[in-house]
Amino acid sequence: MKLNEYIISLIFFGVLLITSFIPFVQVILMYWNGGILAVTEELTGIDGFDLAIPLNLILTIVSLFVYFKSKTKGMKIPFAVLTMFFINGFTVFGFESIFGNSDADFYAWQFIIGALLTGLGLFTADFFRHKLTYK
């Protein structure tokens, strides 16, 4: 097990964890996620909040699968960004549906959990890819 094989997942985890307390990255991601939800709402006619959690969950799984299948770092990085993007949306809308208003005092916790889920998902994909490659 070489550190080089897990470097992308570790970098994404570290950046997200550090920026959880000053969430400029997460706020930008949420604006983009809101744009995707607005377009999807316009196309389907389904309310964006009803669509937010299932859409982000499905797209997270798809982006993680493509990240897992990617052979080069040049292909892994965009799908790691997409995974980060959709997991962030999933955690924010999940917190909002469970606890109510996402502008509450615990905003950092939802971003910390999003960072943990992103790091864990990417690291797990790298781990299984390594195990399947070097059996």
RODO-5419 format. One record per atom (N, C-alpha, C, O): chain; residue number from 1; residue in three letters; atom name; x, y, z. Coordinates in steps of 0.2 Angstrom, whole numbers, plus 2048, in hexadecimal, padded with zeros to 3 digits. Last residue first. Example, Ala and Ser with C-alpha at 12.3 -4.5 7.8 and 13.67 -1.06 7.14 Angstrom:
2
  sevex  kedo  vexfi  vomi   xx   yy   zz
      A     2    Ser     N  840  7F5  823
      A     2    Ser    CA  844  7FB  824
      A     2    Ser     C  840  800  827
      A     2    Ser     O  843  806  828
      A     1    Ala     N  842  7E4  827
      A     1    Ala    CA  83E  7EA  827
      A     1    Ala     C  842  7F0  827
      A     1    Ala     O  847  7EF  82A
//
This chain:
135
  sevex  kedo  vexfi  vomi   xx   yy   zz
      A   135    Lys     N  7EB  7D6  7DF
      A   135    Lys    CA  7E9  7D0  7E3
      A   135    Lys     C  7EE  7CB  7E3
      A   135    Lys     O  7ED  7C6  7E6
      A   134    Tyr     N  7EC  7E4  7DC
      A   134    Tyr    CA  7F2  7E1  7DE
      A   134    Tyr     C  7F0  7DA  7E2
      A   134    Tyr     O  7F3  7D9  7E7
      A   133    Thr     N  7DF  7E8  7D8
      A   133    Thr    CA  7E4  7E9  7D3
      A   133    Thr     C  7EA  7E4  7D5
      A   133    Thr     O  7ED  7E1  7D1
      A   132    Leu     N  7D7  7E7  7E3
      A   132    Leu    CA  7D5  7E3  7DD
      A   132    Leu     C  7DB  7E3  7D8
      A   132    Leu     O  7DB  7DE  7D4
      A   131    Lys     N  7DE  7F0  7EC
      A   131    Lys    CA  7DD  7E8  7EE
      A   131    Lys     C  7DB  7E4  7E8
      A   131    Lys     O  7DE  7DF  7E7
      A   130    His     N  7DC  7FC  7E6
      A   130    His    CA  7E3  7F9  7E7
      A   130    His     C  7E2  7F2  7E8
      A   130    His     O  7E7  7EE  7E6
      A   129    Arg     N  7CE  7FD  7E6
      A   129    Arg    CA  7D2  7FD  7E0
      A   129    Arg     C  7D9  7FA  7E0
      A   129    Arg     O  7DB  7F6  7DC
      A   128    Phe     N  7CC  7FE  7F4
      A   128    Phe    CA  7CA  7F8  7F0
      A   128    Phe     C  7CD  7F7  7E9
      A   128    Phe     O  7CE  7F2  7E6
      A   127    Phe     N  7D3  80A  7F6
      A   127    Phe    CA  7D5  804  7FA
      A   127    Phe     C  7D3  7FE  7F6
      A   127    Phe     O  7D7  7F9  7F5
      A   126    Asp     N  7CC  813  7EE
      A   126    Asp    CA  7D3  812  7ED
      A   126    Asp     C  7D5  80C  7F0
      A   126    Asp     O  7D9  808  7ED
      A   125    Ala     N  7BF  812  7F5
      A   125    Ala    CA  7C0  811  7EE
      A   125    Ala     C  7C7  80F  7EC
      A   125    Ala     O  7C8  80B  7E8
      A   124    Thr     N  7C3  817  802
      A   124    Thr    CA  7C1  810  801
      A   124    Thr     C  7C1  80E  7FA
      A   124    Thr     O  7C3  808  7F8
      A   123    Phe     N  7C7  824  7FF
      A   123    Phe    CA  7CC  81F  801
      A   123    Phe     C  7CA  818  801
      A   123    Phe     O  7CE  814  7FF
      A   122    Leu     N  7BA  829  7FB
      A   122    Leu    CA  7C0  829  7F6
      A   122    Leu     C  7C5  824  7F8
      A   122    Leu     O  7C8  820  7F4
      A   121    Gly     N  7B3  827  807
      A   121    Gly    CA  7B1  824  801
      A   121    Gly     C  7B6  824  7FC
      A   121    Gly     O  7B7  81E  7F8
      A   120    Leu     N  7BA  82E  810
      A   120    Leu    CA  7B9  827  811
      A   120    Leu     C  7B7  824  80B
      A   120    Leu     O  7B9  81E  809
      A   119    Gly     N  7BA  83B  80B
      A   119    Gly    CA  7C0  838  80C
      A   119    Gly     C  7BF  830  80D
      A   119    Gly     O  7C3  82D  80A
      A   118    Thr     N  7AC  83D  80C
      A   118    Thr    CA  7B0  83E  805
      A   118    Thr     C  7B6  83A  806
      A   118    Thr     O  7B8  836  801
      A   117    Leu     N  7A9  83C  819
      A   117    Leu    CA  7A6  837  814
      A   117    Leu     C  7AA  837  80E
      A   117    Leu     O  7AB  832  80A
      A   116    Leu     N  7B1  846  81F
      A   116    Leu    CA  7B2  83F  820
      A   116    Leu     C  7AF  83A  81B
      A   116    Leu     O  7B2  835  81A
      A   115    Ala     N  7AB  851  818
      A   115    Ala    CA  7B2  850  817
      A   115    Ala     C  7B4  849  819
      A   115    Ala     O  7B7  845  815
      A   114    Gly     N  79E  850  81E
      A   114    Gly    CA  79F  84F  817
      A   114    Gly     C  7A6  84E  815
      A   114    Gly     O  7A7  84A  810
      A   113    Ile     N  7A1  852  82B
      A   113    Ile    CA  79E  84C  829
      A   113    Ile     C  79F  84B  822
      A   113    Ile     O  7A1  845  820
      A   112    Ile     N  7A5  85F  82A
      A   112    Ile    CA  7AA  85B  82C
      A   112    Ile     C  7A8  853  82A
      A   112    Ile     O  7AC  84F  828
      A   111    Phe     N  799  865  826
      A   111    Phe    CA  79F  865  821
      A   111    Phe     C  7A4  860  823
      A   111    Phe     O  7A8  85D  81F
      A   110    Gln     N  791  864  831
      A   110    Gln    CA  78F  860  82B
      A   110    Gln     C  795  860  825
      A   110    Gln     O  795  85C  821
      A   109    Trp     N  799  86B  83A
      A   109    Trp    CA  798  864  83B
      A   109    Trp     C  796  860  834
      A   109    Trp     O  798  85B  833
      A   108    Ala     N  798  878  836
      A   108    Ala    CA  79E  875  836
      A   108    Ala     C  79D  86D  836
      A   108    Ala     O  7A1  86A  833
      A   107    Tyr     N  78A  87C  83A
      A   107    Tyr    CA  78C  87B  833
      A   107    Tyr     C  793  877  832
      A   107    Tyr     O  794  874  82D
      A   106    Phe     N  784  87D  846
      A   106    Phe    CA  788  877  845
      A   106    Phe     C  78A  876  83E
      A   106    Phe     O  78B  870  83C
      A   105    Asp     N  77C  888  847
      A   105    Asp    CA  782  888  84A
      A   105    Asp     C  787  882  849
      A   105    Asp     O  78D  883  849
      A   104    Ala     N  773  888  838
      A   104    Ala    CA  773  888  83F
      A   104    Ala     C  77A  888  841
      A   104    Ala     O  77F  889  83D
      A   103    Asp     N  76F  888  82B
      A   103    Asp    CA  773  88E  82D
      A   103    Asp     C  774  88E  834
      A   103    Asp     O  776  893  837
      A   102    Ser     N  766  87E  828
      A   102    Ser    CA  76D  87C  828
      A   102    Ser     C  772  882  829
      A   102    Ser     O  778  881  82A
      A   101    Asn     N  758  87A  831
      A   101    Asn    CA  75C  87F  82E
      A   101    Asn     C  763  87E  82E
      A   101    Asn     O  766  87C  833
      A   100    Gly     N  756  869  835
      A   100    Gly    CA  753  86F  833
      A   100    Gly     C  758  874  830
      A   100    Gly     O  75B  871  82B
      A    99    Phe     N  75C  85C  837
      A    99    Phe    CA  75C  861  83C
      A    99    Phe     C  759  868  83B
      A    99    Phe     O  758  86C  83F
      A    98    Ile     N  759  855  82B
      A    98    Ile    CA  758  852  832
      A    98    Ile     C  758  857  837
      A    98    Ile     O  754  857  83C
      A    97    Ser     N  75A  85D  820
      A    97    Ser    CA  754  85A  821
      A    97    Ser     C  753  856  828
      A    97    Ser     O  74E  856  82A
      A    96    Glu     N  767  862  822
      A    96    Glu    CA  761  867  822
      A    96    Glu     C  75B  863  823
      A    96    Glu     O  756  866  827
      A    95    Phe     N  76F  857  822
      A    95    Phe    CA  76E  85B  828
      A    95    Phe     C  768  85F  828
      A    95    Phe     O  765  860  82D
      A    94    Gly     N  76C  855  814
      A    94    Gly    CA  76A  850  819
      A    94    Gly     C  76A  853  820
      A    94    Gly     O  765  852  823
      A    93    Phe     N  772  860  80E
      A    93    Phe    CA  76A  85F  80D
      A    93    Phe     C  768  859  812
      A    93    Phe     O  762  85A  815
      A    92    Val     N  77F  85D  812
      A    92    Val    CA  77C  863  813
      A    92    Val     C  774  863  813
      A    92    Val     O  771  865  818
      A    91    Thr     N  782  850  80C
      A    91    Thr    CA  782  852  814
      A    91    Thr     C  77E  858  816
      A    91    Thr     O  77B  858  81B
      A    90    Phe     N  780  852  7FE
      A    90    Phe    CA  77C  84D  802
      A    90    Phe     C  77C  84F  80A
      A    90    Phe     O  777  84E  80D
      A    89    Gly     N  789  85C  7FB
      A    89    Gly    CA  782  85E  7FB
      A    89    Gly     C  77E  859  7FE
      A    89    Gly     O  779  85B  801
      A    88    Asn     N  795  854  7FE
      A    88    Asn    CA  793  85B  802
      A    88    Asn     C  78C  85D  801
      A    88    Asn     O  789  85E  806
      A    87    Ile     N  793  84A  7F4
      A    87    Ile    CA  793  849  7FC
      A    87    Ile     C  792  84F  800
      A    87    Ile     O  78E  84F  805
      A    86    Phe     N  795  852  7E9
      A    86    Phe    CA  78E  84F  7EA
      A    86    Phe     C  78E  84D  7F1
      A    86    Phe     O  788  84D  7F4
      A    85    Phe     N  7A2  857  7EA
      A    85    Phe    CA  79D  85B  7E8
      A    85    Phe     C  796  858  7EB
      A    85    Phe     O  792  85C  7EE
      A    84    Met     N  7AA  84B  7EB
      A    84    Met    CA  7AA  850  7F1
      A    84    Met     C  7A4  855  7F0
      A    84    Met     O  7A0  857  7F5
      A    83    Thr     N  7A7  846  7DF
      A    83    Thr    CA  7A5  842  7E5
      A    83    Thr     C  7A5  847  7EB
      A    83    Thr     O  7A0  847  7EF
      A    82    Leu     N  7AD  850  7D7
      A    82    Leu    CA  7A6  84E  7D6
      A    82    Leu     C  7A3  84B  7DC
      A    82    Leu     O  79E  84C  7DF
      A    81    Val     N  7BA  84E  7DB
      A    81    Val    CA  7B7  854  7DC
      A    81    Val     C  7AF  853  7DB
      A    81    Val     O  7AC  856  7E0
      A    80    Ala     N  7BC  841  7D6
      A    80    Ala    CA  7BD  842  7DD
      A    80    Ala     C  7BA  849  7DF
      A    80    Ala     O  7B6  84A  7E4
      A    79    Phe     N  7BB  843  7C9
      A    79    Phe    CA  7B6  83F  7CC
      A    79    Phe     C  7B6  840  7D4
      A    79    Phe     O  7B1  83F  7D7
      A    78    Pro     N  7C7  84B  7C6
      A    78    Pro    CA  7C0  84E  7C5
      A    78    Pro     C  7BA  84A  7C9
      A    78    Pro     O  7B6  84D  7CB
      A    77    Ile     N  7D1  841  7CB
      A    77    Ile    CA  7D0  848  7CE
      A    77    Ile     C  7C9  84B  7CD
      A    77    Ile     O  7C6  84D  7D1
      A    76    Lys     N  7D1  836  7C2
      A    76    Lys    CA  7CF  835  7C9
      A    76    Lys     C  7CD  83C  7CC
      A    76    Lys     O  7C8  83C  7D0
      A    75    Met     N  7D6  83A  7B6
      A    75    Met    CA  7CF  838  7B6
      A    75    Met     C  7CC  838  7BD
      A    75    Met     O  7C6  839  7BF
      A    74    Gly     N  7E3  83C  7BA
      A    74    Gly    CA  7E0  841  7B6
      A    74    Gly     C  7D8  840  7B6
      A    74    Gly     O  7D4  845  7B5
      A    73    Lys     N  7E7  830  7BF
      A    73    Lys    CA  7E6  835  7C4
      A    73    Lys     C  7E2  83B  7C0
      A    73    Lys     O  7DE  83F  7C4
      A    72    Thr     N  7DF  822  7B6
      A    72    Thr    CA  7E4  827  7B7
      A    72    Thr     C  7E2  82D  7BC
      A    72    Thr     O  7DC  82E  7BE
      A    71    Lys     N  7D4  81A  7B7
      A    71    Lys    CA  7DB  817  7B7
      A    71    Lys     C  7E0  81C  7B8
      A    71    Lys     O  7E6  81A  7BA
      A    70    Ser     N  7C5  818  7C0
      A    70    Ser    CA  7C9  81D  7BC
      A    70    Ser     C  7D0  81A  7BD
      A    70    Ser     O  7D2  817  7C2
      A    69    Lys     N  7BC  811  7C8
      A    69    Lys    CA  7BE  80E  7C1
      A    69    Lys     C  7C3  812  7BE
      A    69    Lys     O  7C6  810  7B9
      A    68    Phe     N  7BA  81A  7D3
      A    68    Phe    CA  7BD  813  7D4
      A    68    Phe     C  7C0  810  7CD
      A    68    Phe     O  7C5  80D  7CD
      A    67    Tyr     N  7B4  824  7CC
      A    67    Tyr    CA  7BA  825  7CF
      A    67    Tyr     C  7BE  81F  7D0
      A    67    Tyr     O  7C4  81E  7CF
      A    66    Val     N  7A8  81E  7C9
      A    66    Val    CA  7AC  820  7C4
      A    66    Val     C  7B3  821  7C6
      A    66    Val     O  7B8  820  7C3
      A    65    Phe     N  7A3  81C  7D6
      A    65    Phe    CA  7A4  816  7D2
      A    65    Phe     C  7A9  818  7CC
      A    65    Phe     O  7AE  814  7CB
      A    64    Leu     N  7A2  829  7DA
      A    64    Leu    CA  7A7  825  7DE
      A    64    Leu     C  7A8  81F  7DA
      A    64    Leu     O  7AE  81C  7DA
      A    63    Ser     N  798  82D  7D2
      A    63    Ser    CA  79E  830  7D1
      A    63    Ser     C  7A4  82C  7D5
      A    63    Ser     O  7A9  82C  7D3
      A    62    Val     N  78D  825  7D6
      A    62    Val    CA  790  825  7CF
      A    62    Val     C  797  828  7CE
      A    62    Val     O  79B  825  7CB
      A    61    Ile     N  78C  829  7E3
      A    61    Ile    CA  78D  822  7E2
      A    61    Ile     C  790  822  7DB
      A    61    Ile     O  795  81E  7DA
      A    60    Thr     N  788  837  7E1
      A    60    Thr    CA  78E  835  7E5
      A    60    Thr     C  790  82E  7E3
      A    60    Thr     O  796  82D  7E2
      A    59    Leu     N  77C  836  7DA
      A    59    Leu    CA  782  838  7D6
      A    59    Leu     C  789  837  7DA
      A    59    Leu     O  78E  837  7D7
      A    58    Ile     N  774  830  7E4
      A    58    Ile    CA  775  82D  7DE
      A    58    Ile     C  77C  82F  7DA
      A    58    Ile     O  780  82B  7D8
      A    57    Leu     N  775  83B  7EE
      A    57    Leu    CA  777  834  7EF
      A    57    Leu     C  779  830  7E9
      A    57    Leu     O  77E  82D  7E9
      A    56    Asn     N  770  846  7E7
      A    56    Asn    CA  777  846  7E9
      A    56    Asn     C  779  83F  7EB
      A    56    Asn     O  77F  83E  7EA
      A    55    Leu     N  762  841  7E5
      A    55    Leu    CA  767  842  7DF
      A    55    Leu     C  76E  843  7E1
      A    55    Leu     O  772  840  7DD
      A    54    Pro     N  75E  83F  7F2
      A    54    Pro    CA  75E  839  7EE
      A    54    Pro     C  763  83B  7E8
      A    54    Pro     O  767  836  7E6
      A    53    Ile     N  75F  84D  7F7
      A    53    Ile    CA  762  847  7FA
      A    53    Ile     C  763  841  7F5
      A    53    Ile     O  769  83F  7F4
      A    52    Ala     N  757  855  7EE
      A    52    Ala    CA  75E  856  7EF
      A    52    Ala     C  762  850  7F2
      A    52    Ala     O  767  84E  7F0
      A    51    Leu     N  74A  854  7EB
      A    51    Leu    CA  74F  850  7E6
      A    51    Leu     C  756  851  7E9
      A    51    Leu     O  75A  84D  7E6
      A    50    Asp     N  744  85C  7F4
      A    50    Asp    CA  742  854  7F4
      A    50    Asp     C  747  850  7EF
      A    50    Asp     O  748  84A  7F0
      A    49    Phe     N  749  868  7F0
      A    49    Phe    CA  74B  865  7F7
      A    49    Phe     C  749  85D  7F7
      A    49    Phe     O  74C  85A  7FB
      A    48    Gly     N  744  86A  7E4
      A    48    Gly    CA  74B  869  7E4
      A    48    Gly     C  74D  866  7EB
      A    48    Gly     O  751  862  7EB
      A    47    Asp     N  735  862  7DE
      A    47    Asp    CA  738  867  7E2
      A    47    Asp     C  73F  865  7E4
      A    47    Asp     O  741  85F  7E5
      A    46    Ile     N  734  85D  7CD
      A    46    Ile    CA  734  85B  7D4
      A    46    Ile     C  738  860  7D8
      A    46    Ile     O  73D  863  7D6
      A    45    Gly     N  735  860  7C0
      A    45    Gly    CA  730  863  7C3
      A    45    Gly     C  72F  861  7CA
      A    45    Gly     O  72A  863  7CE
      A    44    Thr     N  740  85D  7B8
      A    44    Thr    CA  73C  858  7BA
      A    44    Thr     C  735  85A  7BD
      A    44    Thr     O  731  857  7BD
      A    43    Leu     N  747  869  7B4
      A    43    Leu    CA  746  864  7AF
      A    43    Leu     C  740  85F  7B1
      A    43    Leu     O  73C  85C  7AD
      A    42    Glu     N  747  871  7C0
      A    42    Glu    CA  744  873  7BA
      A    42    Glu     C  742  86E  7B5
      A    42    Glu     O  73D  86E  7B2
      A    41    Glu     N  74E  868  7C8
      A    41    Glu    CA  747  86A  7CA
      A    41    Glu     C  744  86C  7C4
      A    41    Glu     O  73E  86B  7C3
      A    40    Thr     N  75A  869  7C1
      A    40    Thr    CA  757  862  7C2
      A    40    Thr     C  750  863  7C4
      A    40    Thr     O  74B  860  7C1
      A    39    Val     N  75E  876  7C3
      A    39    Val    CA  75D  874  7BC
      A    39    Val     C  759  86D  7BD
      A    39    Val     O  754  86C  7B8
      A    38    Ala     N  75F  876  7D1
      A    38    Ala    CA  75A  87B  7CE
      A    38    Ala     C  758  878  7C7
      A    38    Ala     O  753  878  7C4
      A    37    Leu     N  769  86D  7D3
      A    37    Leu    CA  762  86C  7D6
      A    37    Leu     C  75D  870  7D2
      A    37    Leu     O  757  86E  7D1
      A    36    Ile     N  773  874  7CE
      A    36    Ile    CA  772  86E  7CB
      A    36    Ile     C  76A  86C  7CD
      A    36    Ile     O  767  869  7C9
      A    35    Gly     N  773  87F  7D7
      A    35    Gly    CA  772  880  7CF
      A    35    Gly     C  770  87A  7CC
      A    35    Gly     O  76C  87A  7C8
      A    34    Gly     N  777  879  7E3
      A    34    Gly    CA  770  87C  7E2
      A    34    Gly     C  76E  87E  7DB
      A    34    Gly     O  769  87D  7D9
      A    33    Asn     N  784  875  7E0
      A    33    Asn    CA  77F  870  7E1
      A    33    Asn     C  778  873  7E0
      A    33    Asn     O  773  870  7DD
      A    32    Trp     N  789  882  7DF
      A    32    Trp    CA  789  87E  7D9
      A    32    Trp     C  784  878  7DA
      A    32    Trp     O  780  877  7D5
      A    31    Tyr     N  788  886  7ED
      A    31    Tyr    CA  785  88A  7E7
      A    31    Tyr     C  784  886  7E1
      A    31    Tyr     O  77F  886  7DD
      A    30    Met     N  78F  87B  7F3
      A    30    Met    CA  788  87C  7F4
      A    30    Met     C  785  880  7EF
      A    30    Met     O  77F  87F  7ED
      A    29    Leu     N  79C  87F  7EF
      A    29    Leu    CA  799  878  7ED
      A    29    Leu     C  792  878  7ED
      A    29    Leu     O  78E  876  7E9
      A    28    Ile     N  79E  88B  7F6
      A    28    Ile    CA  79E  88B  7EE
      A    28    Ile     C  79B  885  7EC
      A    28    Ile     O  797  885  7E7
      A    27    Val     N  79D  886  803
      A    27    Val    CA  798  88A  800
      A    27    Val     C  798  88B  7F9
      A    27    Val     O  792  88B  7F6
      A    26    Gln     N  7A9  87E  803
      A    26    Gln    CA  7A2  87B  804
      A    26    Gln     C  79C  87F  801
      A    26    Gln     O  798  87D  7FE
      A    25    Val     N  7B3  888  802
      A    25    Val    CA  7B2  882  7FD
      A    25    Val     C  7AB  87F  7FD
      A    25    Val     O  7A8  87E  7F8
      A    24    Phe     N  7B0  88F  80E
      A    24    Phe    CA  7B0  892  807
      A    24    Phe     C  7AF  88D  802
      A    24    Phe     O  7AB  88E  7FD
      A    23    Pro     N  7AF  88C  81D
      A    23    Pro    CA  7AC  888  817
      A    23    Pro     C  7AB  88C  810
      A    23    Pro     O  7A6  88B  80D
      A    22    Ile     N  7B8  88A  828
      A    22    Ile    CA  7B7  890  824
      A    22    Ile     C  7B5  88D  81D
      A    22    Ile     O  7B9  88D  819
      A    21    Phe     N  7B7  87D  82C
      A    21    Phe    CA  7B6  882  831
      A    21    Phe     C  7B6  889  82E
      A    21    Phe     O  7B3  88E  831
      A    20    Ser     N  7BA  875  821
      A    20    Ser    CA  7B4  874  825
      A    20    Ser     C  7B2  87A  829
      A    20    Ser     O  7AC  87C  82B
      A    19    Thr     N  7C7  875  81C
      A    19    Thr    CA  7C3  87B  81A
      A    19    Thr     C  7BC  87A  81D
      A    19    Thr     O  7B7  87E  81C
      A    18    Ile     N  7CC  86A  822
      A    18    Ile    CA  7CF  870  824
      A    18    Ile     C  7CA  876  822
      A    18    Ile     O  7C9  87A  826
      A    17    Leu     N  7C5  860  81B
      A    17    Leu    CA  7C4  860  822
      A    17    Leu     C  7C7  867  825
      A    17    Leu     O  7C4  86A  829
      A    16    Leu     N  7C8  862  80D
      A    16    Leu    CA  7C1  863  810
      A    16    Leu     C  7C0  864  817
      A    16    Leu     O  7BC  868  81A
      A    15    Val     N  7D5  860  80D
      A    15    Val    CA  7D3  866  80B
      A    15    Val     C  7CC  867  80E
      A    15    Val     O  7CB  86D  811
      A    14    Gly     N  7D5  852  812
      A    14    Gly    CA  7D9  857  815
      A    14    Gly     C  7D6  85E  814
      A    14    Gly     O  7D5  862  818
      A    13    Phe     N  7CE  84B  807
      A    13    Phe    CA  7CC  84B  80E
      A    13    Phe     C  7CF  851  812
      A    13    Phe     O  7CB  854  816
      A    12    Phe     N  7D6  84E  7FC
      A    12    Phe    CA  7CF  851  7FD
      A    12    Phe     C  7CD  851  804
      A    12    Phe     O  7C9  855  806
      A    11    Ile     N  7E2  847  800
      A    11    Ile    CA  7E2  84F  7FF
      A    11    Ile     C  7DB  852  800
      A    11    Ile     O  7DA  857  803
      A    10    Leu     N  7DD  83A  801
      A    10    Leu    CA  7E0  83D  807
      A    10    Leu     C  7E0  845  806
      A    10    Leu     O  7DF  849  80B
      A     9    Ser     N  7DA  837  7F4
      A     9    Ser    CA  7D5  837  7F9
      A     9    Ser     C  7D7  83B  800
      A     9    Ser     O  7D3  83E  803
      A     8    Ile     N  7E6  839  7EE
      A     8    Ile    CA  7E1  83D  7EC
      A     8    Ile     C  7DB  83D  7F1
      A     8    Ile     O  7D9  842  7F3
      A     7    Ile     N  7EF  82F  7F4
      A     7    Ile    CA  7F0  836  7F5
      A     7    Ile     C  7EA  83B  7F3
      A     7    Ile     O  7E9  840  7F6
      A     6    Tyr     N  7EF  822  7F3
      A     6    Tyr    CA  7EA  825  7F7
      A     6    Tyr     C  7EA  82C  7F8
      A     6    Tyr     O  7E6  82F  7FC
      A     5    Glu     N  7FB  81E  7EC
      A     5    Glu    CA  7F4  81C  7EA
      A     5    Glu     C  7EE  81F  7ED
      A     5    Glu     O  7E9  81F  7EA
      A     4    Asn     N  805  824  7F4
      A     4    Asn    CA  803  827  7EE
      A     4    Asn     C  7FD  825  7EB
      A     4    Asn     O  7F9  828  7E7
      A     3    Leu     N  807  81B  7FE
      A     3    Leu    CA  803  821  800
      A     3    Leu     C  801  825  7F9
      A     3    Leu     O  7FC  828  7F9
      A     2    Lys     N  804  80A  7FB
      A     2    Lys    CA  808  810  7FA
      A     2    Lys     C  804  816  7FB
      A     2    Lys     O  7FE  816  7F9
      A     1    Met     N  804  7FA  800
      A     1    Met    CA  800  800  800
      A     1    Met     C  804  806  800
      A     1    Met     O  808  807  805
//
